[in-house]
Amino acid sequence: MEPFRVHVLGCGSAKPTLRHHASAQAVEMRGKVFLMDCSEGTQVLLRRSHVRFSKLQAVFISHIHGDHCLGLIGLICSFGLAGRKQPLHVYAPGDLKPVFECMMEAWGQAIDYDVLFHVVDTTKAAVVYEDKAVVISTLPLEHRVPCCGYLFSEKPTLPHIKRDMVDFYKIPFSRINDIKNGADWVDEDGNCVPNERLVEKALPPRKYAYCSDTKYLPNLHELIDGVDLLYHESTYTEPYRLLAEKYAHSTAAQAAQVAKDAHAKRLMLGHYSARYKDESPLLAEAQAIFPNTVLADEGLVLEV
């Protein structure tokens, strides 16, 4: 099984603290790395996580609030100083584009690689990135500014050949792809060997949902049903639900309810309010509803 990992770079909210950096994650899948949000100093956090700059294909920004995007120009400049040559793709809501263009005009003139900006529609679920192994789609969220999450999905793979059976039946190499695609094998005497004897089923595709700043959305689970790992912001605990509603954030209990309704395998909390010196109340609140919950923390790496 190829690695599919989430590296937590920052998991705090907007107010700076000595405990946490603001939002940023590196998603490693199928030999590529994708950056989710880009708070100040993200390039340093990437170094600390030992994620190689050269593997990063694209940056996905959830919304224009500074704790999710102010590190973008620093990251771009650091990549330039590191000698990057391959293009970098940035996917973000349209209201970031004029800010991005101003930053590139001011500091990006000496960069010797292409930075391509792609506007995403935060109001609908749609594929924004696709290659032969990976699909990344938007997840509409509701915050004080246009905002979306992102769903990272593996494409299904073909079954694995049982090499001992192929050798036993002396099946020529030219027929391997046919068998992977479901064909039976008929030998020269007319004997049919069913496909299921020749292959092992591939593991089901894995999915990771990143749900950034948002108020509680009772129907969000419909878009992420069955995800292996869900990251959902949990800025507050239930005693501060009115604050969550005022600022369009979620409580840990609400994040857990989304995970439960989505039949997620695991939930990761994050985007903690600076009022919490200890996040254990957030964890306890979520685990009462969805037991398989963990706290995001800088340096945490989760296998999907």
Buried (B, 14 or more C-beta within 10 A) or exposed (E): EEEBBBBBBBBBBBEBBEBBBBBBBBBBBEEBBBBBBBBBBBBBBBEEBEBEBEEBBBBBBBBBBEBBBBBBBBBBBBBBEEEBEEEBBBBBBEEBBEBBEEBBEEBBEEBEEEBEBEBBBBEEBEEBBEEEBBBBBBBBBBBEBBBBBBBBBBEEBEBEBBEEBBEEEEBEEEEBEEBBEEEEBEEEEEEEBEBEEBBEEEEEBBBBBBBBBBBBBEEBBEBBEEBBBBBBBBBBBEEBBEBBBEBBBBBBBBBBBBBBBBEBBBBBBBBBBBEBEEBEBBBEBBBEBBEBBBBBBBEBEBEB
